[in-house]
Amino acid sequence: MPVSLVGPATLANSGGALSGAYVINPYSRRSLLAFYAGGSGAIGAPWDSRGTVVTYAGLPLVLVGQIRYQPGGPGTIDHVAEIWSLADPPLGSGTFSFATVGNANHAIALCLASGINSVTPFGAVITASGGGVTTSSLTPASSEGEVAVSALNVSNPFTTPPTPTAPTTAIGVISSGGGVPTSLGAGQRAGGALSSLTWTWAPADSFAHVAVALKPQIETIRRPVEYTYDIWEANPQVRDAAGRVVPPWQVRANRWLRILGTSQPTSERPLSFVDDSEIAYIESVRYDGESGNLSIATNRSELGEVIVARAAGKSTS
């Protein structure tokens, strides 16, 4: 399942806490991502524009990566870029809220990542910063199916605002305005390639840039499961993959059956059908039309072992 980014939205203001509504749609393996750029003119107030309390629907986001650049040295104007994340955010509309250490001009791009790995969602964070330039390029280490993303903070006003260079595409480009303006460019590119997350702007100015790769959920189920059987149904019946009842005289052998309700919920995913306690291979089926009884003989080995056992005239069910 490759990672995909959906539902982009942007927020901005020029001082104090920032908040706004955002809608979470029902995508699987989802995480809310927030790409932040903040600037502060408060001399002598280190990390004045750094995010502190970041929430969605009252739930705290986790800081994935950040970079701070002060062109004039410690105690001077901040340039901060950050990426935040909330795994499995609740569905529907909620309020996103972002507070900083002190007043800051800041901009945020929000989006939802679907298909993201629930155990190891991120790769290594990389950063870059500097002054007097018109471009920044970062290349997070990534593999097939991954998506690299970044948050870019550049001072403005511009004659040319931050513009992504192909294959980088923009999630959102927004300016906060205010006395110490900050512009955010949040971008992505497909993983597995050697290309970089590259942005250009004009005129030359200071910037802070942070990037990371999003890792996809690895699907380990190797074959389709044709039937399911839930032992907790009031009247348990064999159902097909779409959840429709299968008449007992139509249940066939040489199919995979998932028996629901026999194990406790877990976040772990089995590496094979042998490791999945709910999966069994149907070796034979016998239906008694007079009594209406259906008998199913199953085998919990992998298919190769099933074939060997049946050839030897025995079963490991």
C-alpha positions in Angstrom: 0.0 0.0 0.0 1.8 3.2 -1.2 1.6 6.4 0.9 -0.6 9.1 -0.6 -1.3 12.7 0.6 -4.8 14.0 0.5 -6.9 17.0 1.8 -4.4 19.8 1.8 -5.3 23.0 3.7 -3.4 26.1 4.8 -3.5 28.4 7.8 -1.6 31.6 8.5 -1.5 34.6 10.9 0.9 37.2 12.0 1.1 36.7 15.8 -0.1 34.6 18.7 -1.7 31.1 18.5 -3.0 29.8 15.2 -6.1 27.6 14.9 -8.6 26.5 12.3 -11.0 23.7 11.4 -9.9 20.6 9.4 -11.9 17.6 8.3 -10.5 14.0 8.6 -11.9 11.7 6.0 -12.0 7.8 6.4 -8.7 6.8 4.9 -6.9 3.7 6.2 -3.6 3.9 8.0 -3.9 7.7 8.3 -1.8 10.4 10.0 -2.4 14.1 10.1 0.7 16.0 9.0 1.4 19.7 9.8 4.1 21.6 8.0 5.1 24.8 9.9 7.1 27.9 9.1 7.6 30.5 11.8 9.5 33.8 12.0 10.1 36.1 15.0 11.6 39.5 15.3 11.9 39.4 19.1 15.6 40.0 19.6 17.0 38.0 22.6 14.1 35.6 22.7 15.6 32.2 21.6 13.1 29.8 19.9 10.4 32.5 20.1 8.8 31.1 17.0 9.1 27.4 17.9 5.9 25.3 18.2 5.0 24.3 21.8 1.5 23.0 22.1 0.1 21.6 18.9 -3.2 19.7 18.9 -6.0 18.4 16.7 -9.5 17.8 18.3 -7.7 18.1 21.7 -5.1 15.4 20.9 -1.4 16.3 20.9 0.7 16.1 17.7 4.2 14.8 17.9 7.2 16.7 16.5 8.8 14.7 13.7 11.6 17.2 12.8 12.7 20.8 13.0 15.4 23.3 12.0 16.1 26.8 13.3 18.2 29.4 11.5 19.2 32.8 12.9 21.0 34.8 10.2 22.5 37.3 12.7 23.5 34.7 15.2 21.9 33.8 18.6 19.3 36.2 19.9 18.4 37.5 16.4 15.4 36.9 14.2 14.3 33.2 14.0 13.6 31.2 10.9 12.0 27.9 12.1 10.7 25.0 10.0 8.9 22.0 11.6 7.0 18.9 10.7 4.4 17.5 13.2 2.2 14.4 13.1 -0.8 12.8 14.7 -1.4 9.1 14.0 -5.0 7.9 13.5 -6.8 11.2 14.0 -10.5 11.0 14.7 -12.9 11.2 11.8 -14.9 14.3 11.0 -14.3 18.0 11.6 -12.0 19.1 14.4 -10.0 22.1 15.4 -6.3 22.3 14.7 -4.4 24.5 17.1 -0.8 25.6 17.1 0.9 27.7 19.8 4.4 29.1 19.9 6.8 30.1 22.7 6.1 33.7 22.0 4.4 35.8 19.3 5.4 34.8 15.8 4.4 35.3 12.2 3.7 31.8 11.1 2.1 29.7 8.3 1.0 26.0 8.3 0.0 23.5 5.6 -2.1 20.5 6.7 -2.7 17.3 4.9 -3.6 13.7 5.6 -1.2 10.8 4.8 -2.9 7.5 4.1 -1.3 4.1 3.9 1.4 5.1 6.3 3.2 2.5 8.4 1.7 2.3 11.9 4.9 1.1 13.6 7.7 2.9 11.7 6.0 5.9 9.9 9.1 8.0 9.3 12.6 7.7 7.9 15.6 9.8 9.0 15.0 13.6 9.3 17.4 15.9 7.3 17.7 19.7 7.4 19.3 22.6 5.7 19.6 26.4 6.3 21.4 29.4 5.1 21.2 33.0 3.9 21.7 34.9 0.7 20.5 32.1 -1.6 17.6 31.5 -4.0 17.2 27.7 -3.7 17.2 24.8 -1.3 17.3 21.1 -2.1 17.0 18.1 0.3 17.0 14.3 -0.5 15.7 12.1 2.3 16.7 8.4 2.0 13.7 6.6 0.7 12.6 3.3 -0.8 9.9 2.1 -3.2 6.4 3.2 -2.1 7.7 5.9 0.3 6.9 9.6 -0.2 9.4 12.3 0.9 7.9 15.6 2.3 9.4 18.8 3.6 8.6 22.1 5.3 10.4 25.2 3.9 10.7 28.6 5.6 11.8 31.6 3.6 11.7 35.3 4.4 9.6 37.4 2.1 8.2 39.6 0.4 9.2 38.0 -2.9 9.3 38.9 -6.6 9.0 35.1 -7.0 7.5 33.1 -4.1 8.8 29.6 -3.3 8.2 27.4 -6.3 8.7 23.6 -6.5 11.0 22.2 -9.1 9.8 18.9 -10.7 9.3 16.2 -9.6 8.6 18.1 -6.3 4.9 19.2 -6.1 3.4 21.6 -3.6 1.1 20.7 -0.8 0.7 24.4 0.1 2.5 27.7 -0.4 1.4 30.4 1.9 2.6 33.7 3.4 1.9 34.8 7.0 2.3 38.5 6.3 3.1 40.8 9.2 6.1 42.8 10.2 8.5 39.9 10.1 7.0 37.9 7.2 7.4 34.2 6.8 6.4 32.1 3.8 5.8 28.4 3.9 6.3 25.9 1.0 5.3 22.4 2.0 6.2 19.8 -0.7 6.3 16.2 -1.6 7.9 13.8 -4.2 7.5 10.1 -4.9 9.9 7.9 -3.1 12.4 5.4 -4.6 14.0 8.0 -6.9 17.2 9.9 -6.5 15.6 13.2 -7.1 15.4 15.9 -4.4 12.9 18.1 -2.8 13.9 21.3 -4.5 12.5 24.9 -4.1 13.5 28.2 -5.7 12.6 31.8 -4.9 13.6 35.4 -5.5 15.3 37.5 -4.4 18.0 35.8 -2.4 17.2 35.5 1.3 17.5 33.3 4.4 15.8 29.9 4.7 15.3 26.9 6.9 14.3 23.5 5.4 13.4 20.1 7.0 12.5 16.9 5.2 11.6 13.3 5.9 10.4 10.2 4.1 7.0 8.6 5.0 7.1 4.8 5.1 4.2 2.7 3.7 2.3 0.0 5.5 3.7 -3.4 4.4 0.9 -5.8 3.5 1.9 -9.3 4.3 -1.3 -11.2 3.3 -0.1 -13.4 0.4 -3.4 -14.8 -1.0 -7.1 -13.7 -1.0 -9.4 -15.1 1.6 -12.6 -16.3 -0.1 -14.7 -17.0 3.0 -15.2 -15.7 6.5 -17.0 -17.3 9.5 -17.8 -15.2 12.6 -18.4 -17.4 15.7 -20.0 -14.5 17.5 -22.9 -14.0 15.0 -26.3 -14.9 16.4 -26.6 -17.4 13.6 -23.1 -18.1 12.3 -22.9 -18.6 8.5 -20.1 -18.8 5.9 -19.8 -15.5 4.0 -17.9 -14.5 0.9 -15.3 -11.7 0.7 -18.0 -9.1 0.2 -19.9 -10.2 3.4 -22.7 -12.0 1.6 -24.0 -15.3 3.0 -22.9 -18.3 1.0 -25.5 -21.1 0.9 -23.9 -24.2 2.6 -24.3 -26.3 -0.6 -22.2 -23.7 -2.5 -19.2 -23.7 -0.1 -16.2 -25.1 -2.0 -13.0 -26.8 -0.9 -9.5 -25.5 -1.8 -10.4 -22.1 -0.5 -9.0 -19.9 2.3 -11.3 -19.3 5.3 -10.9 -16.6 8.0 -12.5 -17.6 11.3 -13.4 -14.4 13.1 -13.8 -14.0 16.9 -11.1 -16.5 18.0 -8.4 -14.0 19.0 -7.9 -10.8 20.8 -7.4 -7.5 18.9 -3.7 -6.7 18.2 -1.7 -4.2 16.3 0.7 -6.9 15.1 0.4 -8.2 11.6 1.2 -11.9 10.9 4.1 -12.6 8.5 2.3 -15.5 6.9 -0.9 -17.6 7.0 0.9 -20.0 9.4 1.3 -17.1 11.9 -2.3 -15.9 11.5 -4.4 -17.9 13.9 -7.7 -17.0 12.1 -6.7 -18.4 8.7 -7.3 -22.0 7.6 -7.3 -23.8 4.2 -10.5 -25.8 3.4 -9.4 -29.3 2.5 -12.9 -30.8 2.1 -16.6 -29.9 2.4 -19.5 -32.2 3.1 -23.1 -31.0 3.1 -26.0 -33.1 4.3 -29.1 -31.8 2.5 -31.5 -33.7 4.8 -30.2 -32.2 8.0 -28.8 -29.0 6.5 -25.5 -29.6 8.3 -22.3 -28.4 6.7 -19.0 -30.0 7.7 -15.7 -28.4 6.8 -12.2 -30.0 7.2 -9.5 -27.4 7.4 -5.7 -27.2 7.5 -3.7 -24.4 9.0 -0.4 -25.0 7.2 0.9 -23.1 4.2 -0.4 -24.3 0.8 2.7 -26.3 0.0 2.4 -28.3 3.3 -1.3 -28.8 2.6 -0.6 -30.4 -0.8 2.1 -32.7 0.7 -0.2 -33.8 3.5 -3.1 -34.5 1.2 -0.8 -36.5 -1.2 0.2 -38.6 1.7 -3.4 -39.3 2.6 -3.3 -37.4 5.9 -4.2 -34.0 7.3 -2.6 -31.6 9.7 -5.9 -29.9 10.6 
